[in-house]
Amino acid sequence: MSKQTDIKMVNKTTFSDKLKTYLKHPGSFIVMLLVLLAAVITFAVLIFLIAYILINGLPHITPSLFSLEYSSENASVVPAFVNTIVMTLLSLIIAVPFGIFSAIFLVEYAKRGNRFVEVIRLTTETLQGIPSIVYGLFGMLFFVNTLGWGFSLLAGAFTIAIMILPLIMRTTEEALKAVPDSYREGSFGLGAGKLRTVFRIVLPSAIPGVLAGVILAIGRIVGETAALMYTSGTVAQIPDSVMGSGRTLALHMYVLSSEGLYMDQAYATAVILLILVVGINALSSFIARKLTKA
């Protein structure tokens, strides 16, 4: 009998044995049912939300919704779509290098048990818990007023970058910690220095975890409204430069729904936003697989 057949038989007997064990111990069986119920409810809520958005939004996706310029008649999403892409790229360009390099310092260079490192981690966790409206008020006071940038995409990008920086730092830090120490020891044993070991061995091995943090950060950027309302503004046009004001898709949807006159267009915008998020996540996962194989 082949090894694959043996493995299949072991898997089958293992499942049956587990089922018998659950039936013999009512407590374990109840916990299993609760866990299964929680998973089903979570999946059902997700499906319900997606179906609700699609049912209410798809019928209202019309050609006029994709006009190049926004007007009160078409409520075009094209300017908001372009602003969302620009805002996402600017925020990532600012936040990703700082987040990755900070995590490398904490894991690879700082001494373990260092109080300064603990202070940085405490500060990072505190920043993660601050509401986005507070970031928006800070961005308005500092970037918009103090620095004189006004309501602009650049002010919004810097504010969002500060918001997502703790997320990227923590996920990158955990990804670097997950790399086995044997990789580092093997690199040192072959004569590689600290810098080469970090950037040629450790960081490439942690790429999937780093990209997972970037994907989460992108989701937060795309769905943010409160912080951008006070920094990038709500102008429904594509600005001439990053110093101009513009609204993103999430902010566009919020403004349409708050006015109460464009609810159909707001649902259609939600569908486009959902497709954008799924597309970005799929693209990021594809890139992560390619980098992992490489």
Protein Blocks (a to p, Z undefined) as FASTA:
>chain_A
ZZklmmmmmmmmmmmmmmmmmmmmmmlmmmmmmmmmmmmmmmmmmmmmmmmmmmmmmmmm
cfklmcfbdcfklopaklmmmmmmmmmmmmmmmmmmmmmmmmmmmmmmpcghiaklmmmm
mmmmmmmmpcfklmmmmmmmmmmmmnonopafklmmmmmmmmmmmmmmmmmmmmmmmpcf
klmmmmmmnopafklmmmmmmmmmmmmmmmmmmmmmmmmmmmpmklmmmmnopafcdcfb
fkbccddfklmmmmmmmnopammmmmmmmmmmmmmmmmmmmmmmmmmmmmmmZZ
